[in-house]
Amino acid sequence: MKKNGQKNVLNQVFRYIRPHWGLVLLSLLMAVVSVALTLYIPVLTGQVIDHILGPGAVEFAEIFQIMKWMLAAILITAAAQWIMNVANNRIVYSVSSEVREQAFKKIEILPLNYLDTHSSGELVSRVIADVDQFSDGLLMGFTQLFTGVVTILGTLIFMLSVNVGITFVVVLLTPVSLLVAKFIAQKTYTMFRKQSETRGEQTALVDEMIGNQKVVQAYGQEKNVQKKFDEINERLQKYSLRAIFFSSITNPATRFVNSLVYTGVGLTGAMTVVRGAMTVGQLSAFLSYANQYTKPFNEISGVVTELQNALACAGRVFELIESPAQIPDAELAEILPEEVGNISLEHVNFSYVPEKKLIQDFNLNVKAGQRIAIVGPTGCGKTTMINLLMRFYDVDSGAIKIEGKNIQDLKRKDLRSSYGMVLQDTWLRSGTIRDNISMGRPDASEEEIVEAAKKAHAHSFIKRLPQGYDTVIGENGGNLSQGQKQLLCIARVMLCLPPMLILDEATSSIDIRTEIRIQKAFQTMMEGRTSFIVAHRLSTIRNADVILVMKDGNIIEQGNHQTLLEQNGFYAKLYNSQFAGQH
């Protein structure tokens, strides 16, 4: 990210910090108190030295009085630092919590095309790892940057009050340290940015491999996957080493400059003491100030390095947060009537990428209660039709209407609650079997849940589980078979019984005997409901009122099963190819 990009990230960070200005001011105040008292202690130390006049000439009364002041200063400093650290922690973890919450909220309203083009592992890396790195860098920034800056200003004031000439020597050598820190900061930001991106890529690969390990092993792809991982790992190593190299030279470089400053102060101060213009105690205090003055440059340069990493990670999170959300619901959204089922698609055009046309000038009228089967070769647009009906994607042009109302004028929640959907890819959340079945109707009674499970032929296997309906399953179904997970998804729809149904290969993972039973249950469920059925096994759609035969995004044939067979067209070829040799 270039300077403007880095500046934008900083502005966004300040936007998140702004609501916590009260804590920021408290932290600054405590930093000032802590530094002022820390810098006052060398003055007291110098006074103690000046009260030691020589052997047998020590002014103990005055020294004990000064020691009381030193003890009070130390105790107040400790309290101020504790309050400052509490305030800093509250600021940082509040900000990181808000950033992570915003990122998660954005994921929930991102358009599906964003999620389709970004791996889940990469998104997880941004929300978890990058926010952690950001909060660590921000905490160090607040803890050390405030005290560092205040220490530099405070020591300058104290040194000027003691001796202007020696202070000039210190200030003259200061820019060298700043130039060194600036040079290194520019280098480290780029490397940390690349490191963060590569880490996200690596997380995505690991996430993908863990989720699909069976497929990897089934096709003997372990070596290829390992090779790809090694390549990413080498890049991560390269960027990490460069980032660490540039960040690690910060401290030695600034320490070298600081040693020059200390040496300059020591020599100049010694000559001043010899001339009688300064006492030994004042020189002792001045050397302590010179050391404290240069120390923050080491800390600040280290903080700058951490901040580069933090900003690089924050930039990736903010990119996610600022990604365009899906088109919001209409402000004056229309309300669907309770009884819905008439659907029309009028001159619909849609493509996932502009240069590759998919659905063109698509027209379809569906009457309430009709069963519409959609068939065709892979990639013809069957599932795309479902995505458009549910408004997971918006049409490029044309309109989809339910009961004469354009679905873009409806609230997505109202639209989607009108559909019951069972997909080929099942999704179950972590929780009990009961929670998963009642997801669409959390207020459903135990009897209704059990009845829905019985209709879906899931009741028998649920009762065999250790705790029955109270059995807790892990993410995406845990140890349940694919067929069992699909039965639970079917039970979920059976419980809701919405006015319209979408069945996308709903029985693809179920044995033939169970499928026959579920098909009968579906027949009962579809009575009086508009239903869209996507199927590869054409035997399951013989009873459909209308079969749409799609190819390259267009309807090329339309009719019932018998009519399409008599036409002896594309559908007849598909059907006969599936049942060749079975007659």
ROZAVEX-265363 format. One line per field, with one value per residue (C-alpha): y, x, z. Coordinates in Angstrom, 2 decimals, decimal comma. Last residue first. Layout:
N
Y = [Y / ...]
X = [X / ...]
Z = [Z / ...]
***
This chain:
583
Y = [-51,74 / -50,79 / -50,75 / -47,02 / -45,42 / -42,33 / -41,89 / -42,23 / -39,34 / -37,01 / -37,86 / -37,35 / -34,01 / -32,83 / -33,68 / -36,70 / -34,46 / -37,48 / -37,61 / -33,92 / -34,38 / -37,36 / -35,58 / -32,29 / -29,29 / -26,90 / -27,16 / -24,87 / -22,73 / -20,62 / -20,28 / -22,40 / -25,29 / -25,58 / -28,05 / -26,73 / -29,48 / -28,38 / -30,14 / -32,43 / -36,07 / -37,53 / -35,51 / -38,18 / -40,47 / -37,63 / -38,18 / -34,92 / -32,88 / -29,28 / -29,07 / -25,79 / -26,01 / -23,82 / -25,31 / -26,78 / -30,32 / -30,06 / -31,51 / -34,61 / -35,24 / -34,48 / -37,17 / -39,64 / -38,60 / -39,12 / -42,74 / -43,45 / -41,73 / -43,97 / -47,06 / -45,48 / -44,45 / -40,74 / -38,43 / -36,90 / -36,56 / -32,75 / -32,35 / -28,71 / -28,74 / -25,26 / -24,95 / -22,27 / -21,61 / -22,40 / -25,73 / -24,77 / -28,21 / -30,14 / -27,69 / -28,51 / -32,21 / -32,00 / -30,47 / -33,25 / -35,86 / -34,24 / -34,57 / -38,24 / -38,82 / -37,10 / -39,29 / -37,76 / -37,50 / -33,72 / -32,17 / -29,02 / -27,82 / -30,20 / -32,14 / -32,09 / -34,90 / -33,47 / -34,99 / -38,46 / -38,28 / -41,09 / -41,27 / -44,20 / -42,00 / -39,67 / -42,62 / -43,53 / -39,95 / -38,96 / -40,37 / -36,77 / -37,19 / -38,63 / -35,67 / -33,24 / -35,12 / -35,03 / -31,26 / -30,69 / -32,77 / -30,91 / -27,58 / -25,06 / -21,64 / -21,68 / -22,09 / -21,84 / -23,30 / -25,89 / -28,89 / -27,64 / -26,75 / -30,18 / -32,00 / -30,02 / -27,33 / -26,44 / -25,50 / -27,72 / -27,06 / -29,55 / -29,21 / -30,79 / -28,09 / -28,13 / -24,86 / -23,76 / -20,45 / -17,69 / -16,91 / -15,96 / -13,16 / -11,75 / -11,75 / -10,24 / -7,34 / -6,79 / -4,19 / -6,19 / -9,15 / -7,21 / -7,64 / -9,20 / -12,08 / -12,82 / -11,03 / -11,53 / -8,61 / -7,72 / -6,64 / -7,70 / -9,90 / -9,78 / -12,66 / -14,45 / -13,17 / -16,45 / -16,68 / -15,53 / -18,12 / -20,82 / -19,90 / -19,97 / -23,55 / -24,56 / -22,31 / -24,64 / -25,34 / -29,11 / -30,39 / -29,77 / -30,11 / -27,76 / -29,21 / -26,88 / -28,17 / -25,87 / -24,79 / -21,15 / -20,59 / -20,19 / -17,86 / -17,91 / -15,61 / -15,55 / -12,86 / -14,18 / -16,34 / -17,07 / -14,52 / -14,60 / -11,17 / -9,60 / -12,16 / -13,93 / -13,39 / -12,45 / -11,36 / -11,77 / -10,79 / -11,30 / -14,07 / -14,65 / -16,26 / -17,05 / -18,89 / -16,67 / -16,91 / -14,75 / -11,61 / -10,19 / -6,76 / -4,04 / -2,45 / 1,31 / 1,62 / -0,96 / -3,60 / -2,84 / -3,84 / -6,26 / -4,67 / -3,01 / -3,87 / -1,27 / -3,76 / -6,21 / -3,53 / -2,34 / -5,79 / -5,80 / -2,26 / -3,20 / -5,94 / -3,53 / -0,92 / -3,33 / -4,45 / -0,84 / -0,09 / -2,78 / -1,14 / 2,31 / 0,92 / -0,29 / 3,15 / 4,68 / 2,47 / 3,20 / 6,88 / 6,74 / 5,84 / 8,94 / 11,42 / 9,07 / 8,66 / 12,38 / 13,03 / 10,71 / 12,41 / 15,76 / 14,59 / 13,42 / 16,67 / 18,62 / 16,59 / 17,26 / 20,99 / 23,17 / 26,35 / 25,55 / 25,39 / 21,74 / 21,08 / 22,52 / 20,38 / 17,28 / 18,31 / 18,64 / 15,26 / 13,44 / 15,12 / 14,23 / 10,65 / 10,31 / 11,69 / 9,35 / 6,44 / 7,45 / 7,29 / 3,78 / 2,83 / 4,07 / 1,77 / -1,20 / -0,86 / -0,39 / -3,19 / -5,71 / -4,16 / -4,38 / -7,97 / -9,02 / -7,76 / -9,36 / -12,66 / -12,58 / -11,84 / -14,71 / -17,15 / -16,35 / -16,93 / -20,23 / -21,24 / -20,47 / -22,73 / -25,40 / -25,40 / -25,86 / -28,75 / -30,31 / -30,07 / -31,71 / -34,42 / -35,19 / -35,28 / -39,03 / -38,68 / -40,27 / -38,60 / -35,07 / -35,91 / -37,21 / -34,15 / -31,72 / -29,55 / -29,82 / -29,04 / -25,95 / -24,53 / -25,15 / -23,46 / -20,45 / -20,07 / -20,04 / -17,34 / -15,27 / -15,64 / -14,52 / -11,34 / -10,60 / -11,14 / -8,94 / -6,12 / -6,72 / -6,40 / -3,17 / -1,64 / -2,67 / -0,72 / 2,59 / 2,19 / 1,54 / 4,83 / 6,75 / 5,27 / 6,17 / 9,70 / 10,13 / 8,95 / 11,38 / 14,16 / 13,93 / 14,85 / 18,61 / 18,31 / 16,70 / 19,25 / 22,10 / 20,65 / 20,94 / 24,66 / 25,39 / 23,99 / 23,05 / 24,50 / 23,47 / 19,91 / 19,83 / 21,12 / 18,74 / 15,86 / 16,60 / 16,80 / 13,49 / 11,82 / 13,02 / 11,50 / 8,20 / 8,00 / 8,40 / 6,08 / 3,35 / 2,23 / 3,60 / 2,20 / -1,09 / -1,51 / -0,60 / -3,14 / -5,94 / -4,87 / -4,93 / -8,34 / -9,75 / -8,09 / -9,68 / -13,17 / -13,33 / -11,37 / -11,22 / -14,85 / -16,03 / -14,22 / -15,94 / -19,31 / -18,78 / -18,28 / -15,14 / -15,17 / -16,94 / -14,84 / -11,66 / -13,04 / -13,85 / -10,19 / -9,20 / -8,70 / -11,34 / -10,76 / -7,06 / -7,90 / -10,03 / -7,20 / -4,68 / -6,97 / -7,49 / -3,73 / -3,09 / -5,73 / -4,35 / -0,84 / -1,98 / -4,07 / -1,13 / 1,53 / -0,63 / -1,82 / 1,77 / 2,93 / 0,06 / 0,77 / 4,49 / 3,73 / 1,40 / 3,94 / 6,68 / 4,44 / 3,54 / 7,20 / 8,22 / 5,63 / 6,65 / 10,38 / 9,78 / 7,73 / 10,46 / 13,16 / 11,15 / 10,65 / 14,46 / 14,83 / 12,04 / 13,79 / 17,15 / 15,55 / 13,48 / 16,40 / 14,43 / 16,01 / 13,13 / 12,38 / 14,87 / 17,29 / 14,72 / 17,23 / 17,76 / 14,04 / 14,18 / 17,22 / 15,33 / 12,42 / 14,86 / 16,27 / 12,69 / 11,93 / 14,83 / 13,12 / 10,10 / 12,50 / 14,35 / 11,09 / 9,48 / 12,64 / 13,25 / 9,61 / 9,75 / 12,78 / 11,10 / 7,95 / 10,05 / 11,95 / 8,66 / 7,32 / 10,33 / 10,15 / 6,69 / 7,51 / 8,81 / 5,57 / 3,93 / 7,05 / 7,30 / 3,80 / 4,87 / 7,93 / 5,74 / 3,35 / 6,31 / 7,56 / 4,12 / 4,10 / 7,59 / 6,52 / 3,42 / 0,00]
X = [-35,49 / -32,60 / -29,95 / -30,29 / -32,16 / -30,05 / -29,30 / -33,04 / -33,90 / -31,21 / -32,07 / -35,78 / -35,01 / -33,02 / -35,79 / -38,02 / -41,10 / -43,01 / -40,67 / -41,29 / -45,06 / -44,91 / -42,76 / -44,66 / -43,73 / -40,91 / -37,88 / -34,94 / -35,15 / -31,99 / -28,94 / -26,62 / -29,12 / -32,25 / -35,13 / -38,02 / -40,39 / -43,92 / -46,54 / -43,90 / -44,98 / -42,03 / -39,60 / -37,82 / -37,05 / -35,02 / -32,15 / -30,27 / -32,87 / -33,71 / -37,24 / -39,10 / -42,35 / -45,42 / -47,44 / -50,96 / -49,69 / -45,90 / -45,76 / -47,72 / -45,51 / -42,46 / -43,48 / -43,86 / -40,44 / -39,16 / -40,33 / -38,82 / -35,58 / -35,38 / -35,33 / -32,97 / -30,34 / -29,97 / -27,15 / -28,88 / -32,27 / -32,61 / -30,96 / -32,07 / -35,54 / -37,05 / -40,46 / -43,14 / -45,91 / -43,67 / -43,99 / -41,76 / -41,44 / -41,08 / -38,34 / -36,24 / -37,03 / -35,47 / -32,32 / -32,25 / -32,59 / -29,68 / -27,46 / -28,40 / -27,50 / -24,14 / -23,37 / -23,37 / -19,98 / -20,02 / -22,97 / -21,60 / -19,86 / -20,38 / -23,47 / -25,06 / -27,54 / -30,66 / -32,96 / -31,71 / -29,10 / -26,79 / -28,19 / -30,50 / -33,59 / -32,20 / -31,79 / -35,49 / -36,80 / -35,08 / -37,72 / -38,49 / -42,12 / -40,89 / -38,55 / -41,42 / -43,58 / -40,78 / -40,39 / -44,15 / -44,47 / -41,59 / -43,29 / -42,05 / -40,99 / -37,60 / -39,32 / -36,78 / -33,96 / -36,29 / -34,57 / -31,08 / -31,93 / -33,54 / -30,45 / -28,46 / -25,92 / -23,18 / -24,83 / -25,97 / -25,51 / -26,25 / -24,92 / -27,53 / -29,94 / -33,26 / -35,15 / -38,46 / -39,45 / -41,72 / -39,21 / -36,81 / -39,00 / -39,90 / -36,22 / -35,10 / -37,49 / -39,52 / -39,17 / -36,34 / -38,77 / -40,93 / -44,55 / -47,05 / -47,90 / -44,17 / -42,15 / -38,69 / -37,61 / -35,50 / -31,88 / -28,67 / -30,68 / -29,78 / -27,94 / -28,92 / -32,34 / -34,08 / -35,44 / -32,07 / -30,03 / -32,55 / -32,19 / -28,41 / -28,78 / -30,26 / -28,04 / -26,70 / -23,49 / -24,02 / -26,51 / -30,23 / -33,20 / -35,53 / -38,76 / -41,66 / -44,44 / -47,44 / -49,35 / -49,62 / -49,01 / -45,50 / -44,78 / -41,33 / -39,22 / -35,41 / -33,93 / -30,39 / -29,05 / -25,30 / -23,15 / -19,41 / -17,77 / -19,88 / -18,97 / -21,66 / -24,18 / -27,87 / -30,63 / -34,31 / -36,88 / -39,75 / -39,67 / -43,12 / -44,20 / -47,67 / -47,30 / -48,24 / -50,95 / -49,95 / -49,74 / -46,26 / -45,52 / -43,90 / -40,70 / -40,77 / -37,06 / -36,15 / -33,80 / -30,10 / -28,04 / -25,44 / -22,52 / -19,63 / -16,32 / -15,49 / -15,36 / -13,26 / -10,80 / -10,80 / -9,59 / -6,78 / -5,71 / -5,77 / -3,22 / -0,84 / -1,55 / -0,62 / 2,56 / 3,59 / 2,56 / 4,94 / 7,82 / 6,78 / 6,68 / 10,28 / 11,30 / 9,33 / 11,05 / 14,56 / 13,72 / 12,20 / 15,66 / 17,37 / 15,81 / 16,06 / 19,79 / 20,29 / 18,19 / 20,33 / 23,45 / 21,89 / 21,06 / 24,64 / 25,93 / 23,70 / 25,06 / 28,64 / 27,91 / 27,81 / 29,53 / 32,69 / 34,93 / 35,69 / 31,93 / 31,41 / 34,24 / 32,61 / 29,21 / 30,52 / 32,24 / 29,31 / 26,65 / 28,48 / 28,99 / 25,30 / 24,30 / 26,70 / 25,33 / 21,83 / 22,86 / 24,21 / 21,08 / 18,97 / 20,76 / 20,83 / 17,07 / 15,89 / 17,99 / 15,43 / 12,52 / 14,34 / 15,42 / 12,05 / 10,19 / 12,73 / 12,57 / 8,76 / 8,58 / 10,92 / 9,34 / 5,86 / 7,11 / 8,63 / 5,40 / 3,38 / 5,65 / 5,70 / 1,89 / 1,70 / 4,17 / 2,28 / -0,95 / 0,75 / 2,26 / -1,05 / -3,02 / -3,62 / -7,13 / -8,85 / -6,41 / -7,26 / -10,98 / -10,93 / -8,98 / -11,58 / -12,33 / -8,81 / -7,34 / -9,47 / -8,73 / -5,00 / -5,11 / -7,05 / -4,70 / -1,73 / -3,31 / -4,06 / -0,44 / 0,62 / -1,45 / -0,07 / 3,55 / 3,02 / 1,75 / 4,54 / 7,11 / 5,65 / 5,37 / 8,93 / 10,67 / 8,96 / 9,51 / 13,25 / 13,81 / 11,70 / 13,55 / 16,97 / 15,82 / 14,45 / 17,70 / 19,75 / 17,29 / 18,34 / 22,05 / 21,52 / 18,95 / 21,50 / 24,24 / 21,73 / 20,82 / 24,52 / 24,44 / 21,08 / 22,07 / 19,82 / 16,41 / 17,00 / 17,65 / 14,36 / 12,35 / 14,09 / 13,53 / 9,79 / 9,41 / 11,24 / 9,42 / 6,02 / 6,76 / 7,93 / 5,12 / 2,51 / 4,24 / 4,97 / 1,60 / -0,59 / 1,55 / 2,15 / -1,60 / -2,10 / 0,46 / -1,17 / -4,67 / -3,68 / -2,00 / -5,14 / -7,35 / -5,21 / -5,36 / -9,14 / -11,23 / -8,63 / -7,51 / -11,13 / -11,68 / -8,64 / -9,82 / -13,29 / -11,79 / -12,71 / -14,42 / -17,63 / -17,89 / -17,74 / -20,26 / -22,57 / -23,08 / -21,74 / -24,40 / -23,30 / -19,60 / -20,13 / -21,46 / -18,37 / -16,04 / -17,97 / -17,77 / -14,03 / -13,48 / -15,64 / -13,78 / -10,43 / -11,49 / -12,75 / -9,62 / -7,36 / -9,18 / -9,70 / -6,09 / -4,85 / -7,01 / -5,80 / -2,18 / -2,55 / -4,12 / -1,21 / 1,36 / -0,19 / -0,18 / 3,50 / 4,43 / 2,56 / 4,53 / 7,90 / 7,27 / 6,32 / 9,50 / 11,64 / 10,06 / 10,84 / 14,41 / 14,80 / 13,97 / 16,40 / 19,16 / 18,54 / 18,89 / 21,90 / 24,12 / 27,31 / 30,63 / 32,56 / 34,33 / 33,06 / 30,27 / 27,53 / 24,66 / 25,45 / 24,89 / 21,47 / 20,56 / 21,50 / 19,27 / 16,41 / 16,85 / 17,16 / 13,75 / 11,95 / 12,15 / 10,22 / 7,74 / 7,13 / 7,02 / 4,35 / 2,24 / 2,43 / 1,63 / -1,28 / -2,66 / -2,20 / -4,01 / -6,85 / -7,06 / -7,26 / -9,85 / -12,07 / -11,35 / -12,91 / -15,51 / -12,64 / -10,61 / -12,64 / -12,33 / -8,65 / -8,12 / -9,97 / -7,73 / -4,66 / -5,87 / -6,41 / -2,87 / -1,47 / -3,34 / -2,09 / 1,47 / 1,30 / 0,00]
Z = [-20,91 / -18,63 / -21,35 / -21,97 / -19,08 / -18,56 / -22,28 / -23,04 / -20,75 / -22,07 / -25,70 / -25,03 / -23,37 / -26,43 / -28,90 / -29,52 / -29,43 / -28,05 / -25,06 / -24,40 / -24,44 / -22,06 / -19,47 / -19,47 / -21,59 / -22,43 / -24,69 / -25,50 / -22,37 / -22,50 / -20,27 / -22,42 / -22,45 / -20,38 / -20,59 / -18,52 / -17,39 / -16,55 / -14,43 / -12,88 / -12,45 / -14,37 / -12,24 / -10,17 / -13,13 / -14,64 / -12,22 / -12,71 / -10,91 / -10,12 / -8,78 / -8,45 / -6,53 / -6,29 / -3,45 / -3,64 / -3,01 / -2,81 / 0,71 / -0,26 / -3,29 / -1,16 / 1,31 / -1,58 / -2,85 / 0,68 / 0,69 / -2,76 / -1,64 / 1,43 / -0,80 / -3,35 / -0,80 / -0,05 / -1,14 / -4,21 / -2,53 / -2,66 / -6,06 / -5,85 / -4,30 / -4,15 / -2,53 / -2,33 / 0,23 / 3,22 / 5,06 / 8,01 / 9,64 / 6,37 / 5,36 / 8,43 / 7,99 / 4,50 / 5,98 / 8,60 / 5,84 / 4,00 / 7,05 / 7,32 / 3,66 / 4,03 / 7,02 / 10,50 / 12,21 / 12,66 / 10,87 / 9,34 / 12,52 / 15,40 / 16,41 / 19,86 / 20,48 / 22,14 / 19,50 / 20,43 / 23,18 / 22,02 / 18,43 / 17,61 / 18,02 / 15,32 / 12,91 / 13,19 / 13,12 / 9,85 / 7,48 / 6,33 / 7,42 / 10,72 / 11,26 / 10,62 / 13,14 / 15,73 / 15,31 / 15,48 / 18,65 / 20,32 / 19,62 / 17,06 / 18,41 / 16,65 / 13,27 / 10,42 / 12,55 / 14,12 / 12,49 / 13,37 / 16,96 / 17,52 / 16,25 / 18,81 / 18,11 / 15,64 / 12,38 / 9,54 / 5,85 / 3,08 / -0,46 / -2,76 / -1,68 / 0,15 / 0,10 / 1,55 / 0,03 / 1,32 / 4,08 / 1,28 / -0,04 / 3,37 / 4,46 / 1,16 / 1,61 / -1,52 / -4,28 / -5,91 / -6,00 / -8,50 / -7,41 / -9,82 / -7,50 / -7,41 / -10,08 / -11,58 / -13,75 / -16,77 / -16,58 / -14,83 / -12,47 / -8,79 / -7,13 / -3,91 / -4,92 / -4,05 / -7,62 / -9,01 / -7,13 / -8,13 / -11,80 / -11,39 / -10,13 / -13,49 / -15,66 / -18,38 / -16,50 / -16,28 / -18,86 / -18,59 / -16,31 / -14,45 / -13,07 / -12,35 / -10,15 / -10,37 / -7,27 / -8,24 / -11,95 / -13,33 / -16,25 / -17,82 / -19,97 / -20,26 / -22,53 / -22,00 / -19,19 / -19,39 / -21,22 / -20,48 / -20,87 / -18,13 / -15,45 / -13,43 / -16,21 / -16,15 / -18,50 / -17,62 / -20,25 / -17,80 / -15,20 / -13,71 / -10,46 / -9,14 / -5,82 / -2,92 / -0,28 / 2,68 / 0,54 / -0,02 / 1,42 / -0,67 / 0,55 / 1,15 / 1,89 / -0,77 / 0,56 / 0,29 / -2,78 / -1,46 / 0,33 / -1,47 / 0,24 / 2,90 / 5,79 / 3,74 / 2,66 / 6,29 / 7,40 / 4,83 / 5,79 / 9,48 / 8,80 / 7,03 / 9,70 / 12,50 / 10,73 / 10,18 / 13,77 / 15,00 / 13,13 / 14,37 / 17,91 / 17,58 / 16,29 / 19,16 / 21,72 / 20,45 / 20,11 / 23,59 / 25,00 / 23,57 / 25,97 / 28,95 / 28,39 / 27,86 / 30,94 / 33,07 / 31,73 / 32,68 / 36,21 / 36,74 / 35,25 / 37,68 / 40,59 / 39,47 / 39,48 / 36,36 / 35,14 / 37,15 / 34,06 / 34,90 / 35,15 / 31,63 / 30,25 / 31,73 / 30,31 / 26,74 / 26,90 / 28,54 / 26,35 / 23,14 / 24,31 / 25,15 / 21,74 / 19,93 / 21,97 / 20,88 / 17,22 / 17,74 / 19,68 / 16,75 / 14,34 / 16,72 / 17,42 / 13,87 / 12,41 / 13,69 / 11,76 / 8,43 / 9,06 / 10,52 / 7,45 / 5,13 / 7,03 / 7,05 / 3,30 / 2,45 / 4,92 / 3,63 / 0,08 / 1,14 / 2,91 / -0,21 / -2,29 / 0,43 / 0,55 / -3,23 / -3,06 / -0,14 / -2,16 / -5,14 / -2,93 / -1,19 / -4,44 / -4,44 / -5,83 / -2,84 / -0,46 / -1,63 / -1,79 / 1,78 / 2,97 / 1,65 / 4,70 / 6,09 / 2,66 / 2,10 / 5,55 / 5,07 / 1,65 / 2,96 / 5,93 / 3,53 / 1,38 / 4,49 / 5,61 / 2,14 / 2,46 / 5,95 / 4,87 / 1,81 / 4,03 / 6,55 / 3,76 / 2,41 / 5,88 / 6,83 / 4,08 / 4,77 / 8,53 / 8,04 / 6,23 / 8,76 / 11,76 / 10,30 / 9,51 / 13,05 / 14,64 / 12,53 / 13,42 / 17,12 / 16,74 / 16,87 / 19,68 / 22,01 / 21,25 / 21,75 / 25,17 / 26,08 / 25,35 / 27,04 / 30,45 / 33,40 / 32,43 / 28,83 / 29,99 / 31,94 / 28,94 / 26,53 / 28,95 / 29,01 / 25,23 / 24,69 / 27,59 / 26,31 / 22,88 / 24,37 / 26,94 / 24,23 / 21,73 / 24,27 / 25,60 / 22,83 / 20,02 / 21,80 / 22,13 / 18,47 / 17,33 / 19,34 / 18,23 / 14,53 / 14,81 / 16,45 / 13,81 / 11,09 / 12,64 / 13,28 / 10,77 / 7,99 / 8,37 / 8,41 / 5,11 / 3,58 / 4,88 / 3,37 / -0,09 / -1,97 / -5,40 / -4,37 / -1,21 / -3,29 / -5,83 / -2,94 / -2,12 / 1,29 / 3,94 / 6,48 / 5,75 / 6,55 / 10,01 / 10,65 / 9,62 / 11,72 / 14,75 / 14,23 / 13,98 / 17,07 / 19,11 / 17,92 / 19,00 / 22,39 / 22,88 / 22,09 / 24,11 / 27,23 / 27,12 / 26,84 / 29,77 / 31,99 / 30,97 / 31,77 / 35,17 / 36,03 / 34,77 / 36,92 / 40,02 / 39,51 / 38,96 / 42,14 / 44,13 / 42,62 / 43,17 / 46,83 / 47,34 / 45,72 / 47,89 / 51,00 / 49,73 / 49,45 / 53,15 / 54,02 / 52,00 / 53,76 / 57,16 / 56,09 / 55,01 / 54,35 / 55,29 / 56,89 / 53,61 / 50,98 / 50,17 / 49,73 / 49,54 / 45,81 / 45,17 / 46,88 / 44,75 / 41,59 / 42,65 / 43,24 / 39,73 / 38,39 / 40,09 / 38,39 / 35,01 / 36,28 / 37,93 / 34,67 / 32,68 / 34,87 / 35,13 / 31,36 / 30,60 / 33,07 / 31,23 / 27,84 / 29,04 / 30,47 / 27,16 / 25,23 / 27,68 / 27,04 / 23,30 / 23,10 / 20,44 / 18,24 / 18,26 / 15,45 / 13,27 / 14,19 / 12,72 / 9,58 / 9,19 / 9,68 / 6,95 / 4,61 / 5,31 / 4,52 / 1,22 / 0,40 / 1,24 / -0,95 / 0,00]
***
